[in-house]
């Protein structure tokens, strides 16, 4: 039989002894993702939960609640930024370029803290096209891979709005552009889309050894066609060559 002297302590046991110890009240993270892969320009809600042993004992102390602290580290630079979020969930807004980030979640109160690192890989637009839209994996997802065997690498098919399995040949047209009585070499490529995350740069050469983009310019960069020209008149050069360089951004 409990002593009457013990009754006041029993009714307020959450404020004394073991239930108020550091071990019993310090936070522990229960759920938190370890790694994520997200699309560029996407918004992902990252949800976490944490509690202390006192929560399990139903001895929650309203005067010492578990708080939340978020930081992000850019792996390419090593810089760490403290975020303004103070809730157990966080909305990660991915940039438009690919990259890797470490998001750190910390649960804390006056008794202690617990933390988790979440590795986030932001796909490039090309990677999103290859891995998600077309289900490519491993070496088949490489920009220079050619899974259809038609000699056109993935990166060019992506730039032209095609699929990796497309077996049509690479279509382009070289012709002569006349301007102010001078003739210039030009090149055009039809395409069915203009995806983000890819650049097409015209390059010219007089010997097929040294190529430069300063003597060429883009004339049209739209969904149905890309068109570029040489800036050196054909009658002022012995030989002129023009090509297009496709670069993932």
HELIX and SHEET records of a PDB file:
HELIX    1   1 UNK A    4  UNK A   11  1                                   8    
HELIX    2   2 UNK A   13  UNK A   15  5                                   3    
HELIX    3   3 UNK A   17  UNK A   20  5                                   4    
HELIX    4   4 UNK A   22  UNK A   25  1                                   4    
HELIX    5   5 UNK A   53  UNK A   56  1                                   4    
HELIX    6   6 UNK A  125  UNK A  127  1                                   3    
HELIX    7   7 UNK A  128  UNK A  133  3                                   6    
HELIX    8   8 UNK A  138  UNK A  141  5                                   4    
HELIX    9   9 UNK A  154  UNK A  159  1                                   6    
HELIX   10  10 UNK A  234  UNK A  236  5                                   3    
SHEET    1   A 2 UNK A  28  UNK A  31  0                                        
SHEET    2   A 2 UNK A  49  UNK A  51 -1                                        
SHEET    1   B 5 UNK A  35  UNK A  38  0                                        
SHEET    2   B 5 UNK A 112  UNK A 122  1                                        
SHEET    3   B 5 UNK A  99  UNK A 109 -1                                        
SHEET    4   B 5 UNK A  67  UNK A  74 -1                                        
SHEET    5   B 5 UNK A  80  UNK A  82 -1                                        
SHEET    1   C 2 UNK A  43  UNK A  47  0                                        
SHEET    2   C 2 UNK A  89  UNK A  93 -1                                        
SHEET    1   D 4 UNK A 173  UNK A 179  0                                        
SHEET    2   D 4 UNK A 182  UNK A 190 -1                                        
SHEET    3   D 4 UNK A 225  UNK A 230 -1                                        
SHEET    4   D 4 UNK A 216  UNK A 221 -1                                        
SHEET    1   E 2 UNK A 198  UNK A 205  0                                        
SHEET    2   E 2 UNK A 241  UNK A 248 -1                                        
END                                                                             
